[in-house]
Amino acid sequence: MGPLERLRKEWFILGIVLVIAVARLEPGVGVKGGPLKPEITITYIAVSAIFFNSGLSLKTELADGGLHATSRVFCCNFNQSCWWE
């Protein structure tokens, strides 16, 4: 296995190491109130992306039609009852 092929295979670990090295060199980027705005990006965007990604990995065979309809009706009624208080 050549070095280029090895880099392609281990791209995720290398990316993590690169991000950690950059954070070590320039820690002010991720500080509260900094350019990345971690109080917004981590609290809302990152958490939403994690849950969305987890939802995409669920097996569709487990979702049965009745369960899907029941959850939709519950969520719809629950959300509307919260809006009209």
Rosetta blueprint (number, residue, H / E / L):
1 M L
2 G L
3 P H
4 L H
5 E H
6 R H
7 L H
8 R H
9 K H
10 E L
11 W H
12 F H
13 I H
14 L H
15 G H
16 I H
17 V H
18 L H
19 V H
20 I H
21 A H
22 V H
23 A H
24 R H
25 L H
26 E L
27 P H
28 G H
29 V H
30 G H
31 V L
32 K L
33 G L
34 G L
35 P L
36 L L
37 K L
38 P H
39 E H
40 I H
41 T H
42 I H
43 T H
44 Y H
45 I H
46 A H
47 V H
48 S H
49 A H
50 I H
51 F H
52 F H
53 N H
54 S H
55 G H
56 L H
57 S L
58 L L
59 K L
60 T H
61 E H
62 L H
63 A L
64 D L
65 G H
66 G H
67 L H
68 H H
69 A H
70 T H
71 S H
72 R H
73 V H
74 F H
75 C H
76 C H
77 N H
78 F H
79 N H
80 Q H
81 S H
82 C H
83 W H
84 W L
85 E L
